[in-house]
Structures are given as structure tokens and as C-alpha cells.
């Protein structure tokens, strides 16, 4: 059984928006002017005549209800339509609404893989979502290129995709070198010490270095505790914390570096 859609409408509204499925939304022109560059320009150019006749729009009532629920204070908003449907509409009408943008930013970052979120954030101009997606992408266990992300990646250039993949690879590689340098700090020449250094390096490689910085240092110290006393003290005092800070710095640098690129849309 289909759900009946009731259009958001106000009796004292001075503008009627007619959806593609024939529903009419009576709303207030001053709210549309404030929230939408599109409607602000239209009312400015057309004058009072733009507010007298119904404005026929190509969007469904479901889409208009979703947008209007953020422009007007309401107890709850309807479910967000498919992301590749709603983002072009928000862009077309040049909507500037903090609560709407916050909801869409969160929705973008909730995509099944951060590479999908990144592509959407780049294409539709959501800088906060973009940085969050880059962070999650570097933290991810795979680069996502084998996943089903073709629809989202179609919205950005091939150069942009190659760039973010390269940034992730370089950042992960730099962090791995830091972990290797920790193991090379072992100066114990006993067979136990040499074996421990190899074991530490192997164990460190199995850790997602970017997953949880608060837990990284304790985990490395736990691994180090398997070694001889001299090696452990050397690492705990001089190496591990510095390494964690270095890895964190690599991540933040990568996020800022990627955010500084503008995608020109060329392949």
C-alpha cells in the first residue's frame, strides 16, 4: 500500500510551488528569497508577477517536502532522498540553509565507502564532508577502486581520483617507514633482541596506523613489552610517542593537501 504524501503548505503563503506530480505547496516568498539564490533572482527579475501564478517545478512533492522541511522549523524532517537526486537539486536552487547543509554533509559521509563520499563532496562543494572523507579514506583498509563506486566517481575527473589515491598511498607509505624506524632503534645484539626487532616490525605492520591514535601508542608499547628490557626502555622513552605524532602529522598534512586541489572536471 502506497503512502499518501501531504505537501507542506501554509494558508498565509504568498507563493505557490507546483510539483511535477501535481501537488501545490503554498509557501512564503521571503523564506525562498533568503534561502535560495535561484528564487531570489527570479523574484527580483520578474517582480510581483512571479508571485501571482503557480511556479511549476520539475521536482516531485517528495523532493520539495524534503527541502521545505529544512527551510521551515519543523519537529522532524522526512527521510533524505537518494543522494544523487537531492544534491543536484540543492545545487540548482543555490540553497543556503545551515541545517540542510549539515544534514547533507552527514549523509555524504555515511556512504558505504569513503571514496564515494569524497567524490560527492568534491563535485557538489561540501568542504567539511570532503575533509572527513579524505580522513576516512586514508584510514580505510583498501583504496576502494575495486568497489562499486562508479556512479559517484563519474562526477569527478580521472585526475582527481588518481590524485587522492596517490595521496593515500604516499601517506600510508610514510607511516610504514616510521614504524620500521622504531624497530631499527633496537640496539640489542643478542639473538633475543634481534628476533624481537623483527617480531615488532611484523606486528606493527598488522596495525591500521591511522585508525585510532589514542590506542596506537598503548598497542605499540604492548608489542614492545615482549622484548628485552633495554630495547623496551629505549623505544618507550624515545621512539613510540614521536612515531605516533609523526603518523598523525602525515594524516593532517594529507587532508589539507587534498583539500587544496580544485577539480576542473577534465579527465
N, C-alpha and C positions, 0 to 999 in steps of 0.2 A: 504494500500500500504506500503510495507516494505521500510525502509530507507537504502540506499546504504552506506556501510561502506568503507571508504577510509583508507587504512593502513598508519600510519605515517612512512615515508620513506625519506631518503636523498641520492641523487645520489652519493655523495662522501663517503658514508659509506663503511666500510671495512668488515662488518659482516652482514649476512642475517639471520633473525629470521623468521621461517615459522610457522604460526599459525595452530591450529587444523582444521580451516576451509579453509586452503589452501592459505591464503594471505602471502605475503612476506614483511617483514619490513627490509629495508637496513639501518643499523644504525652504530654507531661508537664504536669500541671495547673499546676505552679509557673511554668512558662515562659509559659503562657497568661495566668495571673494578672498577671505582670509586664508583659507586652506589650500586653494588651488590657483596656481598661476594661469592655468588654462581658462577657467571660468572668470577670473579677474579680468583677463584681457578681452574675453568675449563680451562681458557686460560693459566694459569701457568702450569698445568699438561699436557695439550695436545699440547702446543706450537703452531706454525703457522698453523698447520693443522686444529685447531679448528676454525680458521677464514676464511678458504678457502671454505668449503662446508656449505650449509644452515644448521642451527641448528633448528631441528624440536622440537617444544614445544607443550605440551598438552593444552595450553590455547588458547582461541579464540582471534580473532583480536580485539574484543571489549575490552577484558581484557588487551591485550598488548598495545592497543592505550591509555587506561587509564593510565597505568604505564609510558609509554614513554612520555606522555604529561606532566608529572612532572619531568622527567629526562632531558627533553629539554625545554628551555624557550619558552613558547607559550602564545598567548593572552588569551586563556581560556582553561580550562580543560573539558573533557566530563563528563557527569553525573557519579557519583560513582556507580559501580555495586552493587548488593546485598552484604551486609556487610559480610555474612558468606561465600561468594565466594571470595571476594578480600583479606580479611585478611590472609587466608591460603597461598595465592599466594605471598603476601608480605613477609610472614614468610619464605616460601620455598626458595625464591631467596635472602633472607637476604638483603633486600633493605634498604639502609640508605640514605634517602632523606628528608631534613627538611620540605620542602613544602608538600610532600606527607604525611609524618607523622602528620603534623599539620592538614591537611585536614581530615585524617582518625580519628584523635583524636576528632575533632569537630563532625564528623559523628557518632562516637561511642556515644558521649554524647547527640546526638539528638534522641536516641532511645525512644520509646514510654513510657518506664518506666525505672527509674534509675537502677533497679536491672538487667535489660537486659544489660545496658551499663557497669555496674560493671563486669558482667560475661565475656563479651567480652574483656574488658580491662585487667582483670586478666589472661585470657587464652592466649592472644596474646601479652602481655607485653607492655601496654601503661600506664605508671605510672601517667602521668598528667590526662589522662581520668579517671583513677581509682579513684584518689582523688576527682575529680569533681563529679564522680558518687556516691561515698560514701556521700559526702555533700548533693547532691540532694536526695539520698535515705533517709537520716535522716530527711530531710525537707519534704519528701513526706507524704501524709495523710494516706497511707496504706503501708503494708510491701511488696506488690506485689506478694505474694505467690499464690494468687488466680487468678492472671492474666495469660495470655497466654505467658509464658516466657520459656517454656520447651526446645526449641531448644538452646537458649543461655545457660541455666543452665546445659545442657548436657556437656558443655565444662569445667565445674569446678567440684570439688569434693563436695560431700554432706557435709563434714566437713566445707568447706569454706563457703557454703551457711548458715549453722547453725551459724557459727561464725559471719557473718555480720548481720544476723537477731538479734542475741543476743546483738551485739554492739549497734544496733539501739534501741532495747528495753531498754537497760540499760541507754543509753544517754537520751532518752525521759523521762524515769522514774526519772532520776536525775534532769532534768529540771523541771518536775512537782513538785518535792519536794521543789525546790527553790521557785516556785510560791506560794506553800502552806505556806512556811515560811514567805512570805510577808504578807499574810492575818493574820497570827498568831501574827504579830507585833502590831496589833491594841490593845491598852490598854484602850480603852473607855469602861466603864461598863454600859453605858446607853443602853436601848433597840435599839435605832437607831444605835449606834456603833456596837453592836453585830450583828445586822441584816446586816449592811454594810459589815462587815468582811466576812460573809457567802456569800453575793452577789458578793464581789470582787473575792473570790476564785472560785465561779462558773463561773464568766465571764472570768477569766484568763484561765480556762480550755478550753474554746472555741477558744482560740487563738493558731495558729500554732507558737509556740515559736521560731522556727528556720527559719521561712520564711523570715523575714526582720528585722534585728537587728536595723537598723536605725529608723524603725517605731515602734518597740516594746516598747521602753521607753515612747514615747508620748501616745501610746494606753493605757498603764498601768496607766499613770498619768491621762488620761481622765476618766478611770474607777474609779480611786481613788477619783476624784473630786466629786463623788456622796456622799462621806462620810462626817463625821463631820470634823471641821477644825483641831482639834488636831490630828486625825488619818491621815489626808491628809498630814500635815506637817511632821509627823513622817515618813511616807512612802516615801515622795518625797525626804526628806533630807538624809535618812539613808538606805533605802531598795531597791528602784526600780533600780537605776543605778547599784548597786552592784549585784543585781539579773541578770540584763541583761548581765553584764560582766561574771558572772558565767556560764550562759547558753552558751554564745559564747565560753567560755573556754572548756566546755564539748564537743561542736561540734568539735573544732580543735583537741582536745585530741583523740576523736573517730576516726577522719580521719587519724591521724598519727598512731594510734594503729592498725587500719585495714591494712594500707599500709605496716606495718612491718611484716605481715604474708606472708609466702610463701606457695602457694597451691601445694602440692605434687601430686595432681591428684588422690589420693586414696579416695574412697567413705567414 
